């Protein structure tokens, strides 16, 4: 069979595996894979550097199917190119329990994926982070004749990806940074779920991307394999700009629903599948991979050679640059120094009060000296969030080795890029903004958790204590929102010492993101108890035969301590518990939890935010929290007016007892 014939047969194999799988599941999205198959084939067959036998190989190219509803495209490609974990049985059981073919691509569930996608726009934004990571690490570690970091990052996007607001944030940042190894292929089928795109938009996408500083190419016939290959070649040939390739395709190509919204999100039906296969000239039974296609598309030998060449390059690099080689190996393994605590600044009990955001800045700079992968930035708030790594340099086009990223006012794009930086491997990204603006980044925080990525979110100005900026800037519901995300750690430290411990917890936790909720106002220095903080909650002040336990986090721990002292004067014995991280405390053995929260003792919680998360711990006891959205006034006045005072705490405790 000629190369052209086997190529077309391969494209149609991708298409028919997709429609057979969707039909067997009786759910899914057949239209996009039918149209995208040619560009998927060309990219994976002719350009993508990957090794099916070692999906995590660091030297590989990165590929993200941002249009995650078209998941059968990538599952077909994984199977055909030789990924052992993607069997034909997996494809036959698309969207079923226990198989590697979930409805949308899930990073930790399926070997060979570089990201979890499905929420439109986020996959594309994560590729920006991946391209940033490659450029950053190349600038820091590559040496003449040793391009150890030298890969491209590819994404396939649909019209919906390009409509999402995050796409604008991410594309603008990529253009500003001149990420020349970033290539997006736009599945330009001009149809979305409800309607043709021209009923929902009238923008000039190409002009928009050119205004961002992108190179824009067009493929007029999405079935022309040579035209697609030429466009990718052109994109790879230049290094100064990211590239958008608009590939004109037909959704549901070959099916009776071709070119219509009906092809988007439902099976074609048995008759529709038969008609589609007839139109494609496909005469094989369902789920067939012709032998010539299996031989043609298997990438295991090519991938093994690519990885072997890279490993040889790494070995030579280690020999020529032994110190750098050790650092790169430790970086890629995400190794931490044996004793992170030794690197931390110390704060003496009773010393000068320090805002936890300020302490966090001190800790970041101390840790940056011993954790080379620590880097990141904020959404135009570095001075306020204290996220700047001093002497770390700024990441800018032409100086990508900088460890400080100026993300601009792009909270969502920043956080999705943070996920991409982490997914690339080796780096330990931090992203910062005000806690109240967690609303803008929440979908990326959720994907950090789903993908189990250790991104650290530095969220400052953590309560009404920020004062005069008022309700729009005072977080009330945000802590409860973040605490509701499975697998995430939310830590609200009570002082500088707890902040230092919280940072160590964040770096040591590799199963999801950590959100650090930090104060603007100065807080008294408490006794240092790293072991207690690392267990999520601990006793700060005890009392013999305690009648009440005061639970608090953050700035309210000091209020609880003052209130306990006042209660003692009045003959009421109160224990004070700092609970910086509910999630970690919940994981402790019952014996430890009972030693902190003694069963049978009345409990009162204090936090200047939503009350809801605390009822789990008070067991029906009262919670002193916020029922509204705050106000504009000095912090001291606000705490007094909203009940965060010794007098009110004593009053509530007496009523509870």
PyMOL commands that set and color helices and strands:
alter all, ss='L'
color gray80, all
select helices_A, chain A and resi 3-25+30-47+68-81+88-92+122-141+159-163+165-177+197-199+205-211+225-237+261-263+269-280+291-297+300-320+322-332+340-343+356-368+382-385+411-424+435-450+464-466+478-483+496-508+530-534+556-569+582-586+590-596+612-618+635-641+646-656
alter helices_A, ss='H'
color red, helices_A
select strands_A, chain A and resi 62-65+153-157+182-188+215-219+243-248+354-355+374-378+394-395+404-406+428-434+456-460+489-491+514-518+522-523+538-541+548-552+574-578+602-610+623-626
alter strands_A, ss='S'
color yellow, strands_A
deselect
rebuild
show_as cartoon
